[in-house]
């Protein structure tokens, strides 16, 4: 028996209104990718530890030079509003309380990937590149390395580096903030 499946696509504005009105709550663990509301996978201790380590290292390293924002929604386009694990944001007058984060606010996006590596690379990374996010790090929990993506273009990053244990990375926006990959996966 054939069954017709009709999918309802949402705009970022509709999705964000669902969050604002409480139709979707933080506990729902969802994000909008190309008009579809997708569930995010569960996180385990390795993901949590990597996220906590990166959060601490970035907060201590950037001081008041940027805002470290964990688990917030970024409105990338009319059809996509993902929720990266961490973002480094430009400081601004007031706070980010009065509006959603937009691509021009973002200095760095960090995805900590345990079970979500394929999704982060294949679905989210092209969206970040199209939106002009200058730098994305994917902290690969399984292989204990950080993939660094820079120089965004129409759907891909021109520069891709894999930084292994024993090596260090620094965000483009903060070249003096050198982070050892070993510290990320302690």
TALIN-V514752 format. One record per backbone hydrogen bond with DSSP energy under -1.0 kcal/mol. CO is the residue of the C=O (numbers start at 0). NH is the residue of the N-H. E is the energy in kcal/mol with one decimal. If there is no record, write none. Layout:
BEGIN
<<CO NH E> <CO NH E>>
END
This chain:
BEGIN
<<10 14 -2.5> <11 15 -2.9> <12 16 -1.9> <13 17 -1.9> <14 18 -1.6> <15 19 -2.7> <16 20 -2.4> <17 22 -1.3> <17 23 -2.2> <24 27 -2.2> <25 28 -1.6> <28 39 -3.2> <30 37 -3.0> <31 80 -2.3> <32 35 -1.9> <34 9 -2.8> <35 32 -2.7> <37 30 -2.0> <43 47 -2.4> <44 48 -2.8> <45 49 -2.2> <46 50 -2.6> <47 51 -2.6> <48 52 -2.6> <49 53 -2.5> <50 54 -2.6> <51 55 -2.4> <52 56 -2.6> <53 57 -2.6> <54 58 -2.7> <55 59 -2.5> <56 60 -1.9> <57 61 -2.7> <58 62 -1.5> <61 64 -2.9> <66 88 -3.0> <68 86 -1.4> <73 75 -1.2> <77 11 -3.2> <78 34 -3.2> <79 75 -1.5> <79 76 -1.7> <80 31 -1.5> <81 73 -2.3> <84 70 -2.2> <85 109 -2.8> <86 68 -3.2> <87 106 -3.4> <87 107 -1.4> <88 66 -2.3> <100 74 -3.0> <101 104 -2.1> <102 105 -1.4> <104 89 -2.8> <107 87 -2.6> <108 136 -2.8> <109 85 -2.1> <110 138 -2.8> <112 140 -2.7> <115 119 -2.9> <116 120 -2.4> <117 121 -3.1> <118 122 -2.1> <118 123 -1.9> <119 124 -2.1> <123 127 -2.3> <124 128 -2.4> <125 129 -2.5> <126 130 -1.9> <127 132 -2.4> <128 131 -1.4> <134 108 -2.0> <135 148 -3.1> <136 110 -2.9> <137 146 -2.9> <138 112 -2.7> <139 143 -1.2> <139 144 -1.3> <144 139 -2.6> <145 162 -3.2> <146 137 -2.4> <147 160 -2.3> <148 135 -2.2> <149 158 -2.4> <150 157 -2.8> <152 154 -2.5> <155 152 -2.4> <158 149 -2.5> <160 147 -3.4> <162 145 -2.5> <163 166 -1.9> <166 180 -2.6> <168 178 -3.7> <173 176 -2.1> <175 177 -1.3> <178 168 -2.6> <180 184 -1.3>>
END
